[in-house]
Structure formats: C-alpha cells, structure tokens
C-alpha cells in the first residue's frame, strides 16, 4: 500500500485561478496536474522542460549598468553594429 502525503504550496491567487481554469478545461484537477508533473520529473530525472540559463556575471553587470542609466547608448542599430565591429 502506498503511503500518501499532502503537499502545501503558496501561490499568487490570480495565478492559481488562471491555471485552475486552464486545467479544468483539460479535465484535470490541480492535484492531478501536480502529480503528472512530479511523475515527469521522476521519469526524466530532471525537469521535463528546459530552463533559461541565468545570466553570467558580465550580463548581470550590463543589466545593472543599464538600470542605473550607465553604459553606452546608440542612436541606431547601425551604430551599435559598428561599435561591435559587425559592419
């Protein structure tokens, strides 16, 4: 006999409602969908989909600079390409 356990998660209310409606239209409950997700993780021994790679240190610094209003600004794509040595 399989021993069952309860899983409790915290979600944004609007996310929960929207996902619940989508699942309902597919004939699935939240519990069934989560069970399917866990079974896929078990089968793949990983997530069943690719996650985007987190930005590296150079990209993180460039994003921080841009948010701070620092860094180079180009008026046109052509200027950017020229600066990058692409044209």
ABEGO torsion letter per residue (X at the ends): XBBBBBBBBBBBAAAAAAAAAAAAAAGBBAAAAAAAAAAAAAAAGBBABBBBBBBBAAAAAAAAAAAAGBEBBBABAAAAAAAAGAX
